[in-house]
């Protein structure tokens, strides 16, 4: 961590020497922190970023194209501001201010992606959006429940896709783009095409994207203390019809990590008149089987002649399908409202887990989850003097069907097994009423933000076949009610300085995954999670302060600090099922855990951003983020913690403690880059970096995955990267890049999948 602080400080000092030179360049790096930018996520309607008290970042279409990322998760990583965990190549789980998965709300085109089975561990749902079809991404940091309801504890990632474009005064207008890319580190091949055809009243947009990812190869530059970290020396293959542990010919290749994905988007726009428009939005995302790479590394002692060896012959997610259909109505100047928006949407989602242990041909297990979600949002905005008032209602209805079977591959016999979620009816319905208000004081230096939300959640879940676990409760019904809100001030004492402060609250109601799931949590520690119908909603209460300073229209410095109180936090902790603290699960005696409401947890941290124009198209930017947090424990009970021993090693011990680290908290992280743009050339040299995460800062009962780290935790890392593009002709651009130039071997914290080594990429991008 000290090395990263020193490096970051030196880079800023180097920059300051250049910054003394005067320049009149308009397209500056300083404008990357654009306080005038228009955003829509904060109130459902267009508003300038400078008027919003909440911390918001915008990833523009230009930045998306220049990042040239392999998926949406990698796009977020490339900002240096958003930590992303990966359990497999086909996975990306964003972390905002120490909150992850079901505590971060994903939205696409105004539609909630979070559903009743979003888990609290690690998710891969963000990659079901095609980053090449995005027009922008808006990231809101901190509780955002006023407008969007449950789940927005750490913030929101709002993915906004491209839209059809009307012709305006012309009879007909066409735009489009095409893109293809090859990456050497995983033999990736991607092809993308989209087009918009527009008349004066009707417009149509179509997008196609296909990616083929091979097995990822990790870097060769290992830390001397961990020369074998992450190496894939063996794997389970099929030799003459028999599971056999084989030697990997190249142990840096992460065998069985590749997959394929395709995405289709179609939109139709009808402009009824100058004030009313209608749009239809259809999206399809699908994959091949996606290997769960971290679990393919797990080992188990089978005893007898087999002994300890790789546990799984097969562990993969079945095709992950996401289908979305949405109708949106937009109107302006209606008299009673200056703007009105209504969105009716339907999602059909399917995911599955397929597993088979080594040489267990009689036990090919398949768990399939199908989720259907119907949603509706109606909101209106009215300008009254210096006030802007947005009010709205929304609802979301979830229906979950869970099935599971075990197939004997030798005989073909198929039997029922325990489902991941209850095998009866699983329904979760959300109803919300919200209001968001903005008042611009007459002195034009103060802007007030305030809002409130009332939310009702109904959940019911039932078990039809209780023979597998003999659960004490076969039916769960919950009704939750939450009131959340926000208040904040934006103060602009002079044009070049903005000070923002806000207090906001957020909540997350327990979903089907929290209340009723049975699953294996930690294969190394032999733990299994069982249902607990007694958990209640969790809440966050957050204080934010942001100071942004523009210097000579060339340098922008922005510092944001936050402090969050996390109450009724739902965390896994030791539990008893039918009076027993352990049960036999998948043939292994496992400790029983259950989700429970921990009384109190506190988080705090900061983000520092610096962006500047050095000289005529030469820009500099740097960001650094830090998050810390812990929850209080019952000192009268023992807890599992990692403890540093006198000899410098770490051990898992049980002892009485008053606090434990929260899981999901990323280490110190950031990005520093130098960019240059001149006529047809655009290039960037960047450093991405993460600090150490020592083992005693891991949560032993959470989702930090110590089994996939080194004996000391997850080492710090820095990668050097270069990306550039050349406009060869008017509508054609060649993109080149080298990621991880020094071929560093590393993993992101809590990940069971190693990042790619040195990667050469080439792409062609056409626009018209």
C-alpha positions in Angstrom: 0.0 0.0 0.0 2.9 2.4 0.8 4.4 1.8 -2.6 1.1 2.7 -4.3 0.8 5.9 -2.2 4.5 6.9 -3.1 4.0 6.1 -6.8 0.8 8.1 -6.9 2.3 11.0 -5.1 5.4 11.1 -7.5 3.2 11.0 -10.5 1.1 14.0 -9.2 4.4 15.9 -8.5 5.7 15.2 -12.0 2.4 16.4 -13.4 2.5 19.7 -11.4 5.8 20.6 -13.1 4.1 20.4 -16.5 1.0 22.1 -15.3 2.7 25.5 -15.0 2.6 25.8 -18.8 -0.3 27.8 -20.3 -2.6 26.3 -22.9 -5.8 27.2 -24.6 -6.7 23.7 -25.7 -10.5 23.2 -25.4 -10.7 19.4 -25.4 -8.8 18.9 -22.2 -8.3 16.0 -19.8 -9.5 18.3 -17.0 -13.0 18.1 -18.6 -13.1 14.4 -17.8 -14.5 15.6 -14.4 -17.3 17.4 -16.2 -19.6 19.2 -13.7 -21.8 20.6 -16.5 -22.6 17.1 -17.9 -26.2 16.1 -18.2 -27.3 13.0 -16.3 -30.6 11.2 -15.9 -30.1 8.7 -13.1 -30.5 11.1 -10.2 -34.2 12.0 -10.9 -35.4 10.0 -13.9 -35.2 13.1 -16.0 -32.4 15.2 -17.5 -30.5 17.3 -15.0 -27.0 18.9 -14.9 -24.5 17.0 -12.9 -23.4 20.2 -11.1 -26.9 20.5 -9.5 -26.8 17.0 -8.0 -25.5 16.6 -4.4 -24.7 12.9 -4.9 -21.4 11.7 -6.2 -21.9 10.6 -9.9 -19.5 9.5 -12.6 -20.3 9.2 -16.3 -18.6 6.9 -18.7 -19.2 8.5 -22.1 -19.5 6.7 -25.5 -16.1 8.1 -26.5 -14.5 6.7 -23.4 -16.2 3.3 -24.0 -14.8 3.1 -27.5 -11.3 4.2 -26.4 -11.3 1.7 -23.5 -11.8 -1.2 -26.0 -12.8 -3.5 -23.1 -13.7 -7.2 -23.6 -16.9 -6.9 -21.6 -18.8 -4.4 -19.4 -17.0 -5.6 -16.3 -13.6 -4.8 -17.8 -15.0 -1.4 -18.9 -15.8 -0.6 -15.2 -12.3 -1.9 -14.1 -10.7 0.4 -16.7 -12.0 3.5 -14.9 -9.8 2.8 -11.9 -12.7 3.9 -9.7 -14.8 0.7 -9.6 -13.5 -2.6 -8.1 -14.7 -5.7 -9.9 -14.4 -9.3 -8.5 -14.2 -12.3 -10.8 -14.8 -16.0 -10.1 -14.4 -16.9 -13.7 -13.7 -15.3 -17.0 -17.4 -15.1 -17.7 -18.0 -13.1 -14.5 -17.7 -9.6 -13.2 -19.1 -8.4 -9.9 -18.9 -4.6 -9.4 -18.2 -3.2 -5.9 -19.3 0.3 -4.9 -18.1 1.7 -1.6 -17.7 -1.8 -0.1 -21.1 -3.1 -1.3 -21.4 -5.8 -3.9 -23.8 -8.1 -5.8 -27.4 -7.7 -4.4 -26.4 -4.5 -2.6 -25.5 -2.7 -5.8 -28.4 -1.9 -8.1 -27.9 -2.6 -11.8 -30.2 -0.8 -14.2 -30.4 -1.0 -18.0 -32.3 1.7 -19.9 -34.3 2.6 -16.8 -35.2 -1.0 -16.0 -34.1 -2.8 -12.8 -31.9 -5.8 -13.5 -31.8 -6.9 -9.9 -34.4 -9.6 -9.2 -35.5 -12.0 -6.4 -32.5 -14.3 -6.7 -29.6 -11.8 -6.9 -27.3 -13.2 -4.3 -25.1 -11.4 -1.8 -21.9 -13.2 -2.9 -20.6 -12.5 -6.3 -22.6 -12.0 -9.5 -21.9 -12.0 -13.3 -25.1 -10.3 -14.5 -23.4 -7.0 -15.5 -21.7 -8.8 -18.5 -25.2 -9.6 -20.0 -25.1 -6.1 -21.4 -23.0 -5.5 -24.5 -20.6 -2.7 -23.9 -20.3 -2.0 -27.6 -24.0 -1.1 -27.7 -23.8 1.4 -24.7 -24.1 5.1 -25.3 -23.1 5.9 -21.7 -22.9 4.5 -18.2 -23.9 6.5 -15.1 -22.5 5.4 -11.7 -24.1 6.8 -8.6 -22.2 6.3 -5.4 -23.8 5.8 -2.0 -27.4 5.0 -1.1 -29.8 5.7 -4.0 -33.1 4.2 -2.7 -35.1 7.4 -3.1 -35.7 7.0 -6.8 -34.8 3.3 -7.3 -35.9 1.5 -4.1 -34.4 -1.7 -2.7 -30.8 -2.9 -3.3 -29.1 0.5 -4.0 -27.1 0.4 -0.8 -23.6 1.0 -2.3 -24.9 2.7 -5.4 -26.2 2.2 -8.9 -24.6 1.2 -12.2 -27.0 2.5 -14.9 -26.3 1.1 -18.3 -27.8 3.2 -21.1 -27.8 1.6 -24.6 -27.9 3.4 -27.9 -31.2 4.6 -29.3 -32.8 5.2 -32.7 -32.3 8.7 -34.1 -35.0 10.6 -36.0 -34.1 12.5 -39.2 -35.1 15.9 -37.9 -35.5 18.2 -40.9 -34.2 15.6 -43.3 -36.4 13.0 -45.0 -34.2 10.1 -43.9 -31.2 9.7 -41.6 -28.9 6.7 -41.1 -26.1 6.2 -38.7 -24.2 3.1 -37.6 -21.0 1.4 -36.5 -19.2 -1.8 -37.0 -16.4 -3.2 -34.9 -14.1 -6.3 -34.7 -11.4 -7.1 -32.2 -8.8 -9.8 -31.6 -7.0 -10.3 -28.2 -4.0 -12.6 -27.9 -4.2 -13.4 -24.2 -7.4 -15.5 -24.6 -7.7 -15.8 -28.4 -10.7 -13.5 -28.2 -12.7 -12.8 -31.3 -15.5 -10.2 -31.2 -17.6 -8.8 -34.0 -20.2 -6.1 -33.6 -22.6 -4.1 -35.8 -25.4 -1.6 -35.2 -27.4 0.7 -37.3 -30.1 3.4 -36.9 -32.5 4.2 -39.7 -34.7 7.3 -39.0 -37.5 9.3 -40.6 -39.2 12.3 -39.2 -41.6 10.2 -37.1 -40.3 6.7 -37.1 -36.8 5.4 -36.3 -35.4 1.9 -35.9 -32.2 0.7 -34.2 -30.6 -2.8 -34.4 -27.5 -4.1 -32.7 -25.7 -7.4 -32.9 -22.6 -8.5 -30.9 -20.8 -11.9 -30.8 -17.7 -12.8 -28.7 -15.7 -15.9 -28.5 -13.3 -16.1 -25.5 -10.7 -18.9 -25.3 -8.9 -20.0 -22.1 -7.2 -17.0 -20.4 -3.5 -17.1 -20.0 -2.1 -15.4 -16.8 1.1 -13.4 -16.6 4.6 -14.9 -16.2 6.1 -12.2 -13.9 5.4 -13.8 -10.4 6.3 -12.4 -7.0 9.4 -14.2 -5.7 7.6 -15.2 -2.5 4.7 -16.8 -4.5 6.3 -18.4 -7.6 3.3 -20.8 -8.1 0.4 -18.5 -7.3 -2.6 -19.3 -9.4 -0.8 -21.8 -11.7 -3.1 -24.4 -13.3 -0.7 -27.4 -13.2 -3.4 -30.1 -13.4 -7.0 -30.5 -14.6 -9.6 -33.2 -14.9 -9.8 -34.6 -18.4 -11.5 -37.6 -19.9 -9.1 -40.5 -20.9 -10.7 -43.5 -22.5 -14.0 -42.6 -20.9 -12.6 -42.2 -17.4 -12.0 -39.0 -15.3 -8.3 -38.6 -15.1 -6.1 -35.9 -13.6 -3.9 -34.6 -16.4 -0.9 -32.4 -16.5 -1.5 -29.0 -18.1 1.1 -28.5 -20.8 1.2 -24.8 -20.0 0.3 -24.1 -16.4 -0.3 -20.4 -17.0 -3.2 -21.3 -19.2 -6.4 -21.3 -17.1 -7.8 -24.5 -18.6 -11.6 -24.5 -19.0 -12.2 -20.7 -18.7 -13.4 -19.9 -22.2 -17.0 -19.3 -23.3 -19.0 -17.6 -26.0 -21.7 -14.8 -25.8 -24.0 -13.1 -28.1 -26.2 -10.0 -27.6 -29.0 -8.5 -29.7 -30.8 -5.2 -29.2 -33.7 -3.8 -31.2 -35.5 -0.5 -30.6 -38.4 1.2 -32.3 -39.2 4.9 -31.8 -42.4 6.7 -32.9 -42.7 10.4 -32.4 -46.4 11.1 -32.3 -46.0 14.8 -32.2 -43.6 17.5 -30.8 -44.6 16.5 -27.3 -45.3 12.8 -27.3 -43.2 9.8 -28.2 -43.4 6.0 -27.8 -40.6 3.5 -27.9 -40.1 -0.3 -27.8 -36.9 -1.9 -26.5 -36.1 -5.6 -27.0 -32.9 -7.2 -25.7 -31.5 -10.7 -25.8 -28.3 -11.9 -24.1 -27.2 -15.5 -24.1 -24.1 -17.5 -23.5 -22.7 -21.0 -24.0 -21.8 -22.9 -20.8 -19.6 -20.8 -18.6 -17.1 -22.8 -16.5 -17.0 -21.8 -12.8 -13.2 -21.6 -12.9 -12.6 -21.1 -9.2 -14.5 -24.2 -8.2 -12.5 -26.2 -10.8 -9.4 -25.6 -8.6 -11.0 -27.0 -5.4 -9.6 -30.2 -4.0 -11.1 -32.9 -1.8 -9.9 -36.0 0.0 -11.8 -38.9 -1.6 -10.0 -41.5 0.5 -9.0 -44.9 -0.7 -6.9 -45.2 -3.8 -7.9 -41.7 -5.1 -6.8 -39.7 -2.0 -6.8 -35.9 -2.2 -7.3 -34.6 -5.7 -9.3 -32.0 -7.7 -12.9 -32.2 -6.5 -14.9 -31.4 -9.6 -14.8 -33.0 -13.0 -17.4 -30.5 -14.2 -18.7 -27.3 -12.7 -20.2 -24.7 -15.0 -23.1 -22.3 -15.4 -25.5 -23.4 -18.0 -26.4 -20.8 -20.7 -27.3 -17.6 -19.0 -30.2 -16.1 -20.8 -31.7 -12.6 -20.3 -34.6 -11.4 -22.4 -36.1 -7.9 -21.9 -39.0 -6.2 -23.5 -40.0 -2.7 -22.6 -42.5 0.0 -23.8 -41.8 3.6 -22.8 -44.1 6.6 -23.1 -42.6 10.1 -23.0 -44.5 13.4 -23.0 -43.7 17.0 -22.4 -45.6 20.2 -21.7 -48.8 18.6 -20.5 -49.8 21.5 -18.3 -50.1 19.5 -15.0 -46.6 18.2 -15.7 -43.7 19.5 -17.7 -42.5 16.0 -18.4 -44.1 12.6 -18.0 -42.5 9.1 -18.4 -44.0 5.6 -18.1 -42.1 2.4 -18.6 -43.7 -1.1 -18.7 -41.3 -3.9 -18.9 -40.9 -7.7 -18.8 -37.8 -9.8 -18.2 -37.4 -13.6 -18.7 -34.2 -14.8 -17.1 -32.7 -18.3 -16.9 -29.6 -19.5 -15.1 -28.4 -22.9 -14.1 -25.5 -24.7 -12.3 -24.2 -28.1 -13.5 -21.8 -30.0 -11.3 -20.2 -33.4 -11.1 -17.5 -34.5 -8.7 -14.4 -36.5 -9.8 -15.4 -40.0 -11.0 -18.9 -39.7 -9.8 -20.7 -40.7 -13.0 -23.8 -41.4 -11.0 -24.1 -37.8 -9.8 -24.4 -35.2 -12.5 -26.3 -32.5 -10.7 -28.3 -29.8 -12.5 -30.0 -26.9 -10.7 -32.1 -24.6 -12.9 -33.6 -21.3 -12.0 -36.2 -19.4 -14.1 -37.2 -15.9 -13.1 -40.0 -13.9 -14.7 -40.1 -10.2 -13.8 -42.8 -7.7 -14.6 -42.1 -4.0 -13.8 -43.8 -0.6 -14.2 -42.6 2.9 -13.4 -44.6 6.1 -13.9 -43.0 9.4 -13.0 -43.6 13.1 -13.7 -41.7 16.3 -13.4 -43.0 19.8 -12.7 -41.1 23.1 -12.6 -42.5 25.5 -10.1 -40.5 28.7 -9.9 -37.0 27.8 -8.8 -38.2 24.3 -7.8 -38.1 21.1 -9.8 -40.3 18.3 -8.4 -40.3 14.7 -9.6 -42.9 12.3 -8.3 -43.5 8.7 -9.2 -44.7 5.2 -8.5 -43.1 1.9 -9.4 -43.7 -1.8 -8.9 -41.9 -5.0 -9.7 -43.3 -8.5 -9.6 -40.9 -11.5 -9.4 -41.8 -15.2 -10.0 -39.1 -17.8 -9.4 -39.2 -21.4 -10.4 -36.4 -23.7 -9.1 -35.8 -27.3 -10.2 -33.0 -29.8 -9.7 -32.2 -33.2 -11.0 -29.4 -35.8 -10.6 -28.5 -37.9 -13.7 -26.7 -41.2 -13.6 -24.5 -40.9 -16.7 -23.9 -44.7 -16.8 -27.6 -45.8 -16.6 -29.3 -42.6 -17.8 -31.6 -42.6 -14.7 -32.8 -39.2 -13.6 -33.9 -38.4 -10.0 -35.0 -35.3 -8.1 -32.5 -33.7 -5.7 -32.7 -30.6 -3.4 -33.3 -27.4 -5.3 -31.3 -24.3 -4.8 -34.5 -22.4 -3.9 -37.7 -23.8 -2.5 -39.5 -26.0 -5.1 -42.9 -24.5 -4.5 -44.2 -21.0 -5.1 -41.6 -18.2 -4.9 -42.9 -14.7 -5.4 -41.6 -11.3 -4.4 -43.4 -8.0 -5.1 -42.2 -4.5 -4.6 -44.4 -1.3 -4.5 -42.9 2.2 -4.2 -44.0 5.8 -4.1 -41.2 8.5 -4.3 -40.6 12.2 -4.6 -37.4 14.0 -5.5 -37.1 17.8 -5.2 -34.5 20.3 -6.4 -34.5 24.0 -5.4 -32.2 26.5 -7.0 -31.7 29.5 -4.7 -32.0 33.0 -6.3 -28.4 33.8 -5.5 -27.5 31.0 -8.0 -24.9 29.7 -5.5 -27.0 27.2 -3.6 -29.0 24.2 -4.8 -31.0 22.1 -2.4 -31.7 18.4 -3.1 -34.2 16.4 -1.1 -36.4 13.4 -1.5 -38.4 10.7 0.2 -39.6 7.2 -0.7 -42.1 4.8 0.8 -41.6 1.1 -0.1 -43.6 -2.0 0.5 -42.3 -5.5 -0.2 -44.2 -8.8 -0.1 -42.5 -12.1 -0.3 -43.8 -15.7 -0.1 -41.9 -18.9 -0.6 -42.9 -22.5 0.0 -41.3 -26.0 0.0 -43.2 -28.8 -1.6 -40.8 -31.6 -1.0 -39.2 -31.3 2.5 -37.6 -34.7 2.6 -34.1 -33.5 1.7 -33.4 -31.3 4.8 -36.5 -31.6 7.0 -36.7 -27.8 7.4 -38.7 -26.6 10.4 -40.6 -24.1 8.2 -41.9 -25.1 4.8 -43.6 -21.8 4.1 -42.3 -18.2 4.5 -44.3 -15.0 4.2 -42.8 -11.6 4.8 -44.1 -8.1 4.5 -41.6 -5.3 4.8 -42.1 -1.6 4.8 -39.3 1.0 4.5 -39.1 4.8 4.4 -35.9 6.3 3.0 -34.8 9.7 1.9 -32.0 12.1 1.1 -31.2 15.7 1.6 -28.2 17.6 0.3 -26.7 21.0 -0.7 -24.6 22.1 -3.6 -22.7 25.3 -3.0 -20.9 27.2 -5.7 -19.1 30.1 -4.0 -17.2 30.9 -7.3 -17.6 29.4 -10.8 -14.4 27.3 -10.4 -15.4 25.7 -7.0 -18.2 23.4 -6.1 -18.9 22.0 -2.6 -21.4 19.2 -2.2 -22.7 17.5 0.9 -25.5 15.1 1.4 -27.2 12.7 3.9 -29.0 9.8 2.4 -30.5 6.5 3.4 -30.9 3.2 1.6 -32.5 -0.2 2.2 -32.5 -3.7 0.9 -35.3 -6.1 1.6 -34.4 -9.8 2.0 -35.1 -11.6 -1.3 -35.7 -15.3 -2.1 -31.9 -15.8 -2.2 -31.4 -14.4 1.3 -34.4 -16.1 3.0 -34.7 -19.5 1.4 -31.5 -20.7 -0.4 -29.5 -23.8 0.5 -26.0 -23.9 -1.0 -22.4 -24.7 -0.3 -20.7 -21.5 0.7 -17.0 -22.4 1.2 -15.7 -25.7 -0.1 -12.3 -25.3 1.7 -13.9 -24.5 5.1 -16.7 -27.1 4.5 -19.6 -24.7 5.1 -23.3 -24.9 4.0 -25.8 -22.1 4.1 -29.4 -22.9 5.1 -32.7 -20.8 5.2 -33.5 -18.4 8.0 -37.0 -16.9 7.8 -36.3 -14.4 10.6 -34.1 -11.9 8.8 -35.3 -8.4 8.3 -34.4 -5.6 5.8 -31.0 -4.0 6.1 -30.4 -0.2 6.0 -27.6 2.2 5.3 -27.3 5.9 6.5 -24.6 7.8 4.6 -22.9 11.2 4.9 -21.0 12.5 1.8 -18.8 15.6 1.3 -17.3 16.5 -2.1 -15.1 19.4 -2.9 -14.2 20.1 -6.6 -11.9 22.8 -7.8 -11.2 23.9 -11.3 -7.8 25.7 -11.7 -7.2 28.1 -14.6 -9.7 26.0 -16.7 -6.9 23.4 -17.0 -6.8 21.4 -13.8 -9.7 19.8 -11.8 -9.2 18.4 -8.4 -12.0 16.5 -6.7 -12.1 14.9 -3.3 -15.0 12.9 -1.9 -15.2 11.5 1.6 -18.0 9.3 2.9 -19.1 7.7 6.2 -21.8 5.0 6.2 -23.7 3.4 9.0 -24.8 -0.1 8.0 -27.6 -1.4 10.2 -29.3 -4.8 10.4 -26.6 -6.0 8.0 -27.4 -9.4 6.6 -24.3 -11.6 6.9 -23.7 -15.3 7.1 -22.9 -16.5 10.7 -23.0 -19.9 12.5 -26.5 -21.3 12.9 -28.3 -24.4 14.0 -30.6 -26.5 11.8 -32.9 -28.8 13.8 -30.6 -28.3 16.8 -27.5 -29.3 14.8 -24.6 -27.0 14.0 -23.4 -29.3 11.2 -25.1 -31.5 8.5 -24.0 -33.8 5.7 -24.2 -31.9 2.4 -23.1 -33.4 -0.9 -21.4 -36.2 1.1 -19.4 -33.8 3.2 -19.9 -32.9 6.9 -20.3 -29.1 6.8 -20.7 -26.4 9.3 -24.2 -24.8 9.2 -24.4 -21.1 8.5 -27.4 -18.9 7.8 -28.0 -15.3 6.9 -28.6 -13.2 10.0 -29.0 -9.5 10.9 -25.8 -8.3 12.5 -26.5 -5.3 14.7 -24.1 -2.7 13.4 -21.4 -2.1 10.8 -19.5 1.1 9.8 -17.8 2.0 6.6 -15.8 5.0 5.5 -13.5 6.0 2.7 -12.5 8.5 0.1 -12.0 9.0 -3.6 -9.5 11.6 -5.0 -9.5 12.5 -8.7 -7.1 14.8 -10.5 -7.5 15.6 -14.2 -5.6 18.2 -16.3 -4.5 19.4 -19.7 -0.7 19.6 -19.8 0.0 21.0 -23.3 -1.9 20.9 -26.6 -3.8 17.6 -26.4 -1.5 16.1 -23.8 -3.5 15.2 -20.7 -3.0 13.7 -17.3 -5.4 12.1 -14.9 -5.2 10.1 -11.7 -7.7 8.6 -9.2 -7.3 6.9 -5.9 -10.0 5.2 -3.8 -9.9 3.7 -0.3 -12.7 1.9 1.7 -12.5 0.5 5.3 -15.2 -1.2 7.3 -16.0 -3.6 10.1 -19.0 -4.9 12.0 -19.5 -5.4 15.7 -19.8 -8.9 17.1 -21.1 -10.4 20.3 -18.0 -10.6 22.5 -19.5 -13.4 24.6 -19.4 -15.7 21.5 -16.4 -17.0 19.6 -15.9 -15.9 16.0 -13.7 -17.2 13.2 -11.0 -14.7 12.4 -7.6 -14.8 10.6 -4.9 -13.9 13.0 -1.2 -13.1 12.4 1.1 -15.3 14.3 4.5 -14.3 15.9 6.3 -16.1 13.0 4.6 -13.9 10.5 2.1 -16.5 9.2 -1.7 -16.3 9.4 -4.0 -18.8 11.0 -7.8 -19.3 11.2 -8.7 -19.2 14.9 -11.9 -19.0 17.0 -11.9 -16.4 19.7 -13.9 -13.7 21.3 -13.7 -10.4 19.4 -15.7 -7.2 19.5 -15.4 -6.5 15.7 -14.6 -8.3 12.4 -13.8 -6.9 9.0 -16.7 -6.6 6.6 -16.4 -8.8 3.5 -16.4 -7.3 0.0 -14.1 -4.4 0.9 -11.6 -3.8 -1.9 -8.1 -2.7 -1.1 -6.6 0.7 -2.0 -7.0 1.1 -5.7 -6.7 3.6 -8.6 -5.5 4.5 -12.1 -3.0 7.0 -13.4 -2.8 7.8 -17.1 -1.3 10.1 -19.7 -3.3 10.7 -22.9 -2.5 12.4 -26.2 -4.9 13.4 -28.9 -3.9 15.1 -32.1 -5.9 15.0 -35.3 -6.1 11.4 -36.3 -4.2 9.9 -33.4 -5.4 9.1 -29.9 -3.3 7.2 -27.4 -3.2 6.5 -23.6 -0.5 5.0 -21.3 -1.9 4.0 -18.0 -1.1 2.4 -14.7 -3.8 0.3 -12.9 -3.1 -0.6 -9.3 -4.4 -2.3 -6.2 -2.9 -2.4 -2.7 -2.4 -5.3 -0.4 -5.3 -7.1 1.2 -3.7 -8.9 4.2 -5.4 -12.1 5.4 -6.3 -10.6 8.8 -8.5 -8.1 6.9 -10.5 -11.0 5.3 -13.9 -12.0 6.6 -13.5 -15.6 7.5 -17.3 -16.3 7.3 -18.0 -14.1 4.2 -17.3 -14.0 0.5 -13.6 -12.9 0.5 -12.4 -16.3 -0.7 -9.2 -16.6 1.2 -8.7 -20.1 -0.3 -7.9 -18.5 -3.6 -5.4 -16.0 -2.2 -1.8 -16.5 -1.0 -1.0 -17.6 2.5 -0.6 -13.9 3.4 -3.7 -12.6 1.5 -3.9 -10.9 -1.9 -0.7 -9.1 -3.0 -0.7 -5.6 -4.3 -0.2 -5.2 -8.1 0.5 -2.6 -10.8 0.0 -3.1 -14.5 1.3 -0.9 -17.3 -1.0 -0.6 -20.3 -1.1 1.2 -23.6 -3.9 1.8 -26.0 -4.1 3.8 -29.2 -6.1 4.5 -32.3 -5.5 5.9 -35.7 -8.1 7.3 -38.0 -6.9 5.8 -41.3 -9.8 7.2 -43.4 -12.8 9.3 -42.6 -15.0 6.5 -41.3 -12.5 3.8 -40.3 -10.3 3.6 -37.2 -7.6 1.1 -36.3 -7.3 0.4 -32.6 -4.2 -1.2 -31.1 -3.2 -1.9 -27.5 -1.0 -3.9 -25.1 -2.5 -4.6 -21.7 -0.3 -5.7 -18.8 2.9 -4.9 -20.7 5.1 -6.2 -17.9 3.2 -9.5 -17.9 2.5 -9.3 -14.2 0.9 -12.3 -12.6 -2.0 -11.2 -10.3 -5.5 -11.7 -9.1 -8.0 -9.1 -7.9 -9.0 -9.4 -4.3 -11.7 -12.1 -3.6 -11.2 -13.5 -7.1 -10.6 -17.2 -7.9 -9.5 -16.3 -11.4 -6.2 -14.8 -12.4 -6.1 -11.7 -14.6 -4.7 -12.0 -18.1 -1.0 -11.6 -18.8 0.5 -9.5 -21.6 -2.2 -9.0 -24.1 -1.9 -7.7 -27.6 -5.1 -6.5 -29.1 -6.1 -5.1 -32.5 -9.5 -3.8 -33.6 -11.2 -2.1 -36.5 -13.9 0.4 -35.9 -16.1 1.9 -38.6 -18.7 4.7 -38.0 -21.0 6.4 -40.4 
